[in-house]
Amino acid sequence: MGKPTGFLEFERAERKYEPVAERTKSYHEFVIPPSEEESKTQAARCMDCGIPFCHTGCPVNNQIPDWNNLVYEGEWKEAVINLHSTNNFPEVTGRVCPAPCEAACTLNIDDTPVTIKSIECAIADRGFEEGWIVPQPPEKPTGKKVAIIGSGPAGLAAAQQLARAGHDVHVYEKNARPGGLLVYGIPDFKMEKSVIARRAKQMEAEGVTFHCNVNVGVDVDAAELQKSHDAVLLAMGSETPFDFFANAPGRDLDGIHFAMDFLPQQNRRVAGERLAEGTHEISAKDKHVIVIGGGDTGSDCIGTSIRQGAKSVTQLEIMPRPPEKENKAMSWPHWPMKLRISTSQAEGAETIYSVSTTGFEGQDGKVTKLNYVQVDPKMQPVAGTEASLDADLVLFAMGFSGPIEAGALQQLGLDVVPRGRFKGVDSNEDNYKLPGDNNLFAAGDVRRGQSLVVWAIREGRQAARAIDEQLMGSTVLPR
C-alpha cells in the first residue's frame, strides 16, 4: 500500500498525451511520462484494501501494492527489483498492456483505480535511466542446450529465465530482429523498438544467442533442431489470420489486406529495414480506409493509416456498441465489457457498430466500395439496412485462427486444433510439455490461442520453469 489516506487526498491522474495534431506527424511514442513526484503521489493512492484484488487481474502476479509503497517511499531501486521478480519486461507491459489489474483495483469500484500501468512503466524506465537494470549471467553453465522457436514475449521471457539458470539458449527468429510482434506488429507510436533492442542486448550478455533471419521449418529442419537440443520450446505465436470473407463478392480485388500484412511494413520503414524483394507495398495515403475489427490490432491499423495520410478511416465492428459504464456489481473485479476509446480512435476515426460486411465492389481490379448490412443482437442481418462505404483500402483485423501449420509444426508431426492450439496440449498451467516421450514444450499464443502480451510473458516464465525442471530434476526458477 502507499499512504493510508492517499486515496482520499489525491485524485487519479493518468499520463498525458501529446496533442493529436502533433503526435500524428510522427511514429514516436506520444505518452508524456509523469514526473517522479507525480508517480509518488499516484502510488500513494494504493489503499490498505485487505485483499489486493489487483493480483487477480495480473497474469504475471505482480506484487502491485508492494512496489506502489516502495515508489511512495522513494525506494525506486527496490521497486525495480520487486517488479522484475515477477515480470521480465515491465517496460513493455507498462506501455502496451490493457491493465486488467486496474480493472480489478478496489478503487475501480468508484471508477478511480490506482494508475498501476503508469507507475509500472515509470519504475522500469527509471531502472534503465539509473543503470540498475543490468545483465544477470549465470554462475555456472549446466551443459544443457535449449532451442526456442520464436522471439515474441513468450520466447523472450523463457529465454531470459533459462539463460539465467545456466542453460545454453538459442532463439530462432524468422525476421531480421528479435521481438516477434513486439517489433513487427505493435506500431512504434505505441512502443518504440529501442525498448526491445535494449532487452535483447541485455539477454545476449546473459548468454542468449539469437539466430535472426532463420525460419525454422524452412531454413532449418525442425526435427533436426529437436535432435540437437535437450529441449525445444515452441513459441512462434498464432499467425494465421481469420478471413471471414473468403467467399464474399469482390474478395479478390486489389486493396484488401490482412492487418498483419499492413502493420509490419510500416514498422520496417520506420526502422529503415528493407522490405523483402517482390513485396506488394501497402499504403493508406490519400485513401478511404476501412478497418474491419474492433480490437487492439484494428486500433493499430487506424493510428498507422492516419499517420500515413489517409483521406478517411472508418472502423467496422459486428458487435453492438458497449455501454459507456459497466455494472460494477456484475463485473468487478473482472475485466468489464464497456466502451473504450483507444488513442488511435481518438485521432479521427469513425466507428460503426452492429454491422456485417457483405462484399466488395471495384473498378479496374481495385476495391472502391465496401457493402455492409446492419445486424441485430443475434448477429442476424436486418432487412432493408443494406448500405455501402467508399473504400480504397480494406484491412482485416479480426483475429487469428491459430499457428501456421506448414513448416515447423508439420516437420514435428504436430496437429493444430481449429481456432487455436495443438491437439493434446495440456491446458494445465503447471505443464507446458507436449504429450508423449519427447523434449518439446509450448508457450504463449501457440499454446493458449491469441492473447495479451502479459499472458505470453507469464507463459514463457512458467514454460522455462517446466523445462528447467525436466532437464535438471528440480528448479528454483520462479513462476
Secondary structure, DSSP 8 states (H G I E B T S, - for coil): ---TTHHHHS-----EE--HHHHTTSSS--EE---HHHHHHHHTT----SS-THHHH-TT---HHHHHHHHHTT-HHHHHHHHHTT-S-HHHHHHH---HHHHHSGGGGGT----HHHHHHHHHHHHHHTT-------SS--S-EEEEE--SHHHHHHHHHHHHTT-EEEEEESSSSS-THHHHTS-TTTS-THHHHHHHHHHHHTT-EEEET--BTTTB-HHHHHHTSSEEEE-----EE--TTTTSTTTTSBTEEEHHHHHHHHHHHHHT----TT------TTSEEEEE--SHHHHHHHHHHHHHT-SEEEEEESS----SS--HHHHTTS--------TTGGGT-EEEESEEEEEEEEETTEEEEEEEEEB-TTS-B-TT--EEEE-SEEEE---EEE---TTHHHHTT--B-TTSSBTT----TT--B-SSSS-EEE-THHHH-S--HHHHHHHHHHHHHHHHHHHHSS-----
